[in-house]
Amino acid sequence: MDAAQTTVTPVVWIPETVQEAFALYQEFLPDAEWIAGGTWRQVEREKGKAFAGNVIVLERIFGLASLQEEEKYVRVGACMTLEQLIQEAVISREILGEAMRRIAAPAVRTRGTIGGNIMYGHGDTLPALIALQAELEIWNGESYDRIPVEEAASYDGVFLLTAVLLPKTLEAGPEEVHFFEKIGRREAFTASLLAVSGCFCRQGDGSVRARLALVGGKDAPLRLRQAEACVAEPGWTPEAFFEAFAADYQPEDEPFSSGNYRLQAAAHLFLSHLWLDDKAEKGGVHKA
Ligand SMILES: Cc1cc2nc3c(=O)[nH]c(=O)nc-3n(C[C@H](O)[C@H](O)[C@H](O)COP(=O)(O)OP(=O)(O)OC[C@H]3O[C@@H](n4cnc5c(N)ncnc54)[C@H](O)[C@@H]3O)c2cc1C
């Protein structure tokens, strides 16, 4: 008999405010957990990680399931489902929409939320959000705070994610390139081995101003600061990029992909945008 079968039925709490949800969590710790769409937790439960004794459902909390356009950003409530967001033009035409369209199948996207995708730690939206310079609005038990997406995993303390704040300059301007790429073990309906994303702008001197990020296998989402610094230099080369990239990213072997495979594949995906696209236009490397 596995762990899921031996557990007692959890008590389900349905709070209506962020503060109530946080207080319940603290009251019942360590036997408590938050749940949004439940799609990821169901996968984990089937693998043997039973639900906590107190399940705190987030979907009825006011303000967590709507989208608002503020002056400088679009505020996306953490409990908006992936499918709802795909239907929003402002999201759909950007790389965030591309990332969401490639997550699982409609049944999962109809229940699964953006908050759950971020908080399970390896979601495909993470690199796109980092590249787009999104921030997270969180409630830490005392106040609301704003943190960059890439700092969520190392945040000192517990927090409830309330919204994602997307800068209004979301869409790629004429000089900017935004990209999202995902590698899985088959074409569709597959968890990613690797998802990479970037937003960049070429400068006249050959340097590139870029924000680059990835998430792969069990790796935590990563902003590639050394790779970004490398391409910011005029005269950078693919070899120099690879060296900087390898300093940012040291993936370990996993059952379905070696660390070296993910390292090589990710470097090539980035270079196909940062280097090849440019050289191809000029009749460069593709001609050889
Ligand atoms: C068949 C299948 C295929 C999938 N394929 C993909 C894929 O291709 N790419 C991908 O990225 N993902 C994939 N997923 C993973 C995942 O289910 C979805 O990404 C989904 O977005 C998770 O959202 P949820 O609301 O269901 O999360 P839940 O299962 O409700 O929660 C996930 C975790 O996040 C925490 N959490 C949720 N909301 C909050 C919040 N507001 N504040 C704090 N913590 C919170 C929960 O406590 C839990 O630990 C797949 C899942 C399934 C079942």
The ligand as a Gaussian input file, in Angstrom:
#p B3LYP/6-31G(d) Opt

LIG

0 1
 C       -0.035000      15.845000     -17.508000
 C        0.721000      17.069000     -17.042000
 C        1.615000      17.666000     -17.890000
 C        2.311000      18.811000     -17.475000
 N        3.147000      19.403000     -18.375000
 C        3.792000      20.520000     -18.023000
 C        4.633000      21.185000     -18.973000
 O        4.773000      20.782000     -20.138000
 N        5.274000      22.311000     -18.562000
 C        5.113000      22.827000     -17.310000
 O        5.688000      23.877000     -17.020000
 N        4.339000      22.213000     -16.405000
 C        3.671000      21.091000     -16.708000
 N        2.863000      20.473000     -15.779000
 C        2.935000      20.957000     -14.379000
 C        1.822000      21.805000     -13.737000
 O        0.720000      21.032000     -13.437000
 C        1.322000      23.024000     -14.447000
 O        2.455000      23.708000     -14.911000
 C        0.387000      23.979000     -13.648000
 O        0.566000      25.312000     -14.092000
 C        0.528000      23.968000     -12.134000
 O       -0.492000      24.841000     -11.599000
 P       -1.561000      24.363000     -10.498000
 O       -2.403000      25.548000     -10.210000
 O       -2.265000      23.138000     -10.904000
 O       -0.567000      24.038000      -9.283000
 P       -0.880000      23.227000      -7.933000
 O       -0.736000      21.769000      -8.192000
 O       -2.134000      23.691000      -7.300000
 O        0.336000      23.756000      -7.016000
 C        1.681000      23.491000      -7.365000
 C        2.564000      23.955000      -6.180000
 O        2.573000      25.385000      -6.106000
 C        2.110000      25.825000      -4.818000
 N        1.288000      27.011000      -5.076000
 C        0.297000      27.134000      -5.995000
 N       -0.168000      28.394000      -6.016000
 C        0.546000      29.088000      -5.089000
 C        0.541000      30.446000      -4.652000
 N       -0.307000      31.352000      -5.181000
 N        1.420000      30.814000      -3.688000
 C        2.269000      29.911000      -3.148000
 N        2.334000      28.620000      -3.527000
 C        1.474000      28.209000      -4.485000
 C        1.336000      24.666000      -4.227000
 O        1.401000      24.691000      -2.815000
 C        2.087000      23.465000      -4.818000
 O        3.214000      23.176000      -4.040000
 C        2.130000      19.344000     -16.154000
 C        1.221000      18.723000     -15.312000
 C        0.514000      17.615000     -15.739000
 C       -0.480000      16.996000     -14.798000

